[in-house]
Amino acid sequence: MSIKQRWTIKPIPPEDKTTELAKVLGVDLLIAHLLMQRGIETFEEAKNFFRPSLDHLHDPFLMKDMDKAVLRIEKAMEDDENILVFGDYDVDGTTAVSLMSSYLKTRYENIATYIPDRYEEGYGVSYQGINYAHDNDITLIIALDCGIKAIEKVAYAKEKGIDFIICDHHRPGTQIPDAVAVLDPKQDDCTYPYDELCGCGVGFKLIQALASQKGEGIKVLIPYLDLVATAIAADIVPITGENRVLAYYGMKVINSTPRPGIAAITAPLKKKELTITDVVFIVAPRINAAGRMKHGLHAVNLLTETDFNIATEFAAEIEQYNQERRSADQQITEQALAQIETNKEQERFTTVVYQEDWHKGVIGIVASRLTETYYRPTLVFTKSGEKLAASARSVKGFDVYNALEACKDCMEQFGGHKYAAGLTLKEEQYESFKDKFETVVAQTIDKKLLTAEVLIDAELSLDQITPKFYRILKQFAPFGPGNMSPTFMAQNLQDTGYGKTVGEDKTHLKLTLTQAGYSGTPLGAIGFNLGDKLSITTQQKTFSAVFSIEENEWNGNNSLQLRLKDIL
């Protein structure tokens, strides 16, 4: 069923500036309008946007502690120390470990990798991992996509003669771990020009620094960018600035010379050109499934394998984990929805559910699904050993991390981002936490944020949708937060009479659209989960729609179609 949405048209840029930009670039006014909305106002800015360059990447040594990190790694190599590359079990963590370990192994043999077990060790740096390092005479741990809050664990490692280098992108707490080097652009005293890197992105800056010390240019690191692009896509970080450059070149690698592990995952798609969306919905869930259902090291093995045939076997195993993940996800979502409907005696500002036997590996996905359904800041809890663990997801515009920080007296630990976080608490804290979280959100959230918003770049007519227009739109890619695929609105639309619901459960809407004054070929349109809006389009009624434009491949034929987001 479709959720209620509020339509917001973005501010219209100044007409004189838009006209000037259109003239300078030799494009039509609508393209100039879309560029202005993305903060692109000059020829030079447009050139950088349409033709990202590796020369636009920042000097890695601008990041606080980068010099210390490089010196410590070079010393470890000179002194023949054993190095452990440690990372979280999600896509960002496993790609970061694959990137760092495979790069270091091109220069040095004594490299081991470690991914914590989601169920035995939980998120982040673990005592078990440190003990493993100590037992194997490892004296340096490089932690990726985790570690910024591991105060006690880094101190414990130090007691055992183990140094830490932390490469993280999560928000620091009030205290920073006593590591040899802490690379995290979100630190208050770090003046690095771009602070939206993912964990794998921070890892990439470290190998960029190591390579530059050897006199190697950025080109030698291009083969690693398929991993960085995968992490950027999966971690939903803004595709702006440095991330846009990394994602742009990473997608080029994925489409030309991907590593065997990524090639093995994408081979069944048989697509000529993969997009960031394909990475989000095809590649990332499979890499994630290893850590969710089995162990994150399976993902690292896949991503570092150099033999395509072996990688294909690994990918088949991971596909099996993904099928198990989908089954668990569906079952838990149904149980959570039933729990919410049973307890719907009063209007709440949050959605908090708990069942002790829910699979810890999929509660984050379930939290995302519940957020989509009820559009509330959401927490899904399960039992994890003696404690309860939860995944949090938020609605656009509301900082769930800050809300959790206001509830820290009711839990053991937490960490994460504005829109996604994780936490643990004691079972006896659950009810008080649930009440406190509801109170904090109710007092701080702007009530309009509880209705989903669809942002509209511009209104257009169907006759403006031409192959040439679409070719230019494609060059706005890669799309993601900060540079979403342009969204349009059109009014006075009519279905030509072939409108119907499609899909196994008839939840999707398929239309063929025309418009008053439009003389072109009717345009196909698909609206996922909009099947309940079919009646708006029947009997020659006119209606308005919000949509993006995409290419539809069918039986070897390509045509433009509208991807409907809502209709009224």
N, C-alpha and C positions, 0 to 999 in steps of 0.2 A: 504494500500500500504506500502511496506517495505521502510525504510529510508536507505540512503547511510551510510555505516559504514567503518571505517578504522580498519584493523586488526593489533593488536600489540601483538607480542609474548613477554611474560615477560622474564626478564633476566634469563639465565640458571645458576643455582647455581654451585659453584666449584665442579668438578667431584670427587675429593678426599674426600671432606666432605660428599657429597651425598652417596658415596660408603660406607663410615664409618658408617653413620647413618643407612643405609639399613641393614648393618651387625649387628649393635648393637640391632636394633629393630626386625630383622628377617623378614623384608618386602622386596618387590621388589624395584628396583631402581626408578620406576615411583612414587610410594607412597613416598619414601624418598625425591624425587625431589619436590613433592607437599608440603611436610612438610617444607622443607628448604625455599620455597617461602613464607611461612607464618611465617618465623623467628624462626622455631623450629629446633634446631641444636643438641640437646642432648637427652639422654634417659629421663632425669628428665623433660625436657620441653615437650617432647612427651607424657609422662605419665600425666602431668597436662592438656595437650590439650585434650587427649582422655578420661580422667577421671577427669573432673572438680570437685573440692571439695569445699564445703561450708567453709572449713577452709581457703580457699584462699581469702575470702572476707576481705576487709580492716577494721581496727578498725574505727567505725564511728566517734569516738572522734578526729580523725586526721583532720576532716573537721572543718574549721574555724567557730566559734560560736556554735558548737554543744553542748558544755557544757552549754552555756547560754540558748539555746532552751530547753534543758531537764529540767534545773532548773525552767524556767518560766512555763512550762507545769505542772510540779510536784507541783509548788506553786498554780497554778490555781485549781488543783484537791484538794489540802489541804484546800484552802479557799472557796471551793464550787462555783467557778466562772463558768459562762457560756462560752463555747468555740465554735467558729464557724470555720468549716473546709471549706475553700473557694478554688475553683479550676476552671481552664479553661474548656471550653465546648467541647474540642476535646478528643480523646481517652486517651492521656497522662494525661490530667487534670481530666477526670471523673474516670479513674482507680485510680489515686492518691487520689482523694477525697474518693473513696470507700475504699481504703486500709487504709487511715489514720482514717476515721470515724469509720470503723468497728473494727479496733484495739483499738482505744481509748474507744469505747463503752464496750469492754470486761473489762475495768478497772474503768469506770466512766460514769455516766448517762447524765450529762448536755452537750451533744454534739449535735450541729445542723450542717447541711450542706447547702452550697450555691453555685450554679453555675450561673454565669451571663447570662442574655438573650443575645444571639448573636446579635439580631436586636435592642433591646432597649438600651443595655449597652455597647455592643462591647467587644473587647478582654481585658482580664486582670482584675485587681482590679478595682472596680467601686465605685463611690460615693453612688450609690443606695444600693450596698451591705454593705457599711459602715453604712449608715443610717438604714438599716435593723438590723444590729448588735446593733446599739445604741438603737433603739426602743425596742429591745428584751433583754436589759440589758446584752449584751455580752461584755466582757472586754478583750477577747483574740481572735485574728483571726490568723489561720494558713493558709497561702496562698501557694498553690501548683501549679507548672508549670506556675507561673506568679509572678509578683511583683518586679522583679529586677530593673524595671525602674519607679516604682510607687512612685516617690519622693513626689509629692504634696498630693497624696491620703493617704499615710502613715502619713504624717504630719497632714492632716485633721482628721484622725482617732485619732491621739494622742491628738488633741484638745478636742476630745469627750471622752477622757479617755479610749481609746481602744488601746491595744498593738498589734503589728504584729510580727509574725515569718514567714519569707519568705523562702520557699523551691523551688528554681528555678534552671534552667540549661541553660537559655538563656544568651547571652553575656551582661554583665553589661555596662552601659554608664559610663561617667566620674564621675558621682556622685552616691553614694549608698544610698538607702532609710534609714531613721533614725528609723530602726526597732530594737526590742529587740535582735533579732538574724537574720542574713542573711546567709542561707545555699545555697551556689552556688559555686561548685568547679571551675567555670570559672573566679572567682575573682582573680585578679593579686596576692593578698596577701594570697590566700588560697593554702596551700601546700599539700592538699589531693592528694594521689598518682594517682588517676584516674579521669579525668575531662570530660568523655564522658557519664556520667549517664543521663538518661532522667528525667523528672520531677517526675514521679512515683518512679524512682530509688532513687532520693534524699529523697523523702518521706519515702521510705523503710529504708534508712540509719537512719532516725530519729526514726522510731519505733524500729530499731535494738538497737539504743542507749538507748531508754526508757526501752526496755526489759532487756538489760544488767544491767541497774541500779537496776533492781529488782532481779538480779541474774539468769535471764533466758537465756538459750543458744539459738543459731540460729535455732535449730530444731523446736521450738514452732512457728516460723514465716514462716515455709515452706508453710502452706496453703495460704499465701498471694502472693506467687510467681507466681501464674497463672495471677494475675493482672499485676505484674511487667513484665513478659514475653510478655504479650499482648501490653503493652506500649512500650517496647523496639522494638517490631516488627513494630508497627504502626508508631512510631516516626522516624524510619529509622536511629537510632543511631548505631555506630559501635558495632558489636558483637565480641568484643575483651575483654581481661582483665576481670574486674569485671562483665561487661554486659554479657559476655559469660557464666560465672558461674550462674548468675541470670536467664538468658534465658534457660540454660540447665535444671536447676531444675524446673523452671516454666513450661517448656514443659512436664516434667514428671508429674507435678500436673495436667495439662490440660488433659493428657492422662490417668490418673488414678483416681484422686478425684477432678475434677474441681468444682468450686462453681456452684450452680444451674443455675445462669444466663448465664455463659459460656456454661454449659452443654445443656441448652435449645437452644442456638444459633447453637451449633454444632451437636445436635441430628439428624437433617435431613440428614447430610452428610453420616451417616452410615459407617464411615471409621474406620478401626482398629486402625490406628495411625495417629494423626494429626501432621503436620509439621509447622514450622514458616511461610512457604508460605501460608498454610491454614489460619493461624491467620491473615496474612496481607490481604488476599483477601476475607475471609469469616467473621471472627469475627470483625476485626477493622472497616470495612465499615458500619456494622450494628450499632456498638456502636456510631460511628461518626454520623450516620444518625439522631439520636435523637436530637443532638445539631444543626445539619444543618437544619432540617425540622421543628422541634417542640421545644424541650428544653432539654438541657443536663442533667437535673435532672432525666429524664426518664431513661437515661443510668445508673445513680447512683442507682436508685431504682432497676433496673434489676440486677446490679452487687452486691448489698448488700442483695438481697432477699434470705432467707434461705429455703423457701418452693418451691420445684421444680415445682409443679403445677401452683403456682402463677407466678413463673419465666417464665414458658411456655407461659402464657397469656401476660406478659410484652414483651417477645421475639416476639410474633405474632404482637403486636402493632408496635414494632420497625421494624419488617420486612416490614410492610406497609409504614413506613416512608422511608425505604430503597428503596422501589419500586418508591415512589414519587421522591426521590433523583436521581435515575437512569434516570427517565423520564426528569427531569429538566436539568440534566447534558448533556444528549444527545441533547436536543433542543438548549441549550446555546452553546454547542460545535459547532453545525452546523451553528448557527448564527455568531459565532466568526470566523469560517473558511471562511464563505462568506464575512465577513467584511475585512479579511486579503487579500483574493484573489482580491477583488474590488480595494484595495489601494496598489496593488503590483507594483507601478510604478517605484520603485527603490529598490536596494538591501539594506536591513537594518540589523543591528547587533542585534536588539532587536525586540520582538513582544509585542506591547502594544495595547490592545483593550478596548473599553468601551461602555456599553449600560446601561442606567439608570434603566431599569426594570429587569436586570438579578438578579437571586436569590443569595443573599449574601452567603448563606450556601454552594453553590457548585462552587463558582468561583475558589477556590483552586484546585479542581479536574480538572476543565476546563483548568486552567493554566498548570497543569501537562500534560494534553492531547496535548495542543498546543506545549509544549516543546518537547514532543515525535515526533510531526509531523514536526515542522520546525527547531528544535534543535537550539534554540536561548534563551537567558535569557528572561523570559516572565512575563508580568503583565496583569492581568484581573481586570478591574475596574467596579464597579457598584455604584449606588447612595445609600447612607446610611444616612437618615435624611437630614440635610443640607449639608452634606459633601460627598466626594467620598471615597470609600474604595477599596483597591486592595489586591489581593494575588499575591505574586511573587514566581516564581520557576526558578531554574537555570540549566545550563548544567554542566556536570561533569568537575571539575577543575576550575570553575569560582565562585568567592565569591560574590554573589548578595547582601549580607548584606553590604559589603564594598562599592559596587557601589551605594547602596541607601544612605549610610552615606555621600557620596560625593554630593548627591542631596538634603541634608536635608533642605537647604534654600528654597526649592520648595514644602515642605510638612509640615503637622502639626506634625505627629508622626509616628514612625516605630519601628519594633522590629523583632527578629527572629534569623535565623541561616545562615550558609554559602549558603545553597541550597534552603531554603524556608523562606519567610518573609511576613509580612503584613504591610500595611501603610494606613494612611488617609491624605487627603488634601482637600483644598477648591476647588470648581469647577473652579474658575478663575485661579487656579494654574496648572490645568491639562496639558494644551498645553506646558507651559514652563517646567514642570516636564518631560513630554514625550521627549522633545528635549534634555534636559540636560541628562536624563538617556541614550538616544541613544549615545550622545557625549561621556559620561563617559565610557560606555561599548566599543564603537569603539576604544577609545584611550588605553584601559587597557587590553582587552581580547587578548589572543594568538589565532590567526585566526584558527589554527588547532582544537581548542576546539569547533568550529562551525560544525564539522563533528563528529557524534557519534563514540565512540571508543568501540570496543569489545576486551577485554583483554584475551589472550590465555595463559593458564598455561603450556600446553605442546602439542606436536604433538604425536599422537599415531596411531596404526593400529587397525582395527576392531578385530583382533584376541586377542588383549590385553583386550578387554571388556568381562570379565568373571563374573559369579556370585560372586566369591570370591573377585575380585577386587571391585565390586560394594558394597559388604558388608563392606569393609574397608572404601570406600568413604562415606558411610552413617554415619560412626562414626566421620566424619569431622563436622557434623551438631552440633548445629544449625547454619544455614547459614545466612549471611547478610553482610552489609558493613564491610570491614576489614577481612571478612572470607567468601567470596562468594563461591557458589557451583562451584567446579572445572570446567573449560571450556577448551575443547580440540579442536584440529584441526586434520582433516584427509584429505589426498589427494588421487587422483586416485579412487574416488568413482564412482559407477554406480548404477542407479536405475534398478531394475529387470524387469521393463516394466509395473509396476502397479501404477506408480506415477499419482497423481490426485490432483485437488483442492477440498477442503471440506469446510463445514460450510454453513450457510444459504446464504451468499453472495459470497461463493467460494473464500474467502480471505486467507484461510489457505492451507498449502502444506503437503500432506501425501505421503511418499515414503517408499520403501522397498529396503534397501541398501546392496550392496556387494562391494568388492574391489579386485583389482588385487592381486592375491596370497592368497586370503582369501578363506578357504574351509568350514567355519562354516555356520550355518543357517543364511540366510539374516536377517538383523536387521531392525525393523520398525523405522520410523522417522517421527516426526511431527514438522512443522515450522509454528507458528502462524504469520499471516500477511506476509507470504512469498509466497502467491499464485501467485504473479506476476512473480515469478522466475521459474515457472514450465518448461518453454522452455529450461532452462539451463540443465535440467535433462533428456530430451526426446532423443529418437533415439540412445540409448546406449552411449551418450556422457559422458566423464569423467569430474568430477568437484571436487572442494574442499569444505569442510563444517566446520563450527565452531558450537560446540554443547556442551550441558551438557548431562549427563546420568541419566535416571530416570527409575522408575518401572512403568509399565503400567498394571492396573488391568482391565480385560475384561472378563465378564461371568465367574467369579470365577478363571480365570487363570492369573498368574503373569508372565510377561516377561520384559526383559530390552528393552528400546527404547531410541533413541536419541532425545533430545529436540533441534531442530535446531535453531541457532541464526542468521546465515547468510550462503549463499552459493555463490560461484564464479565459 
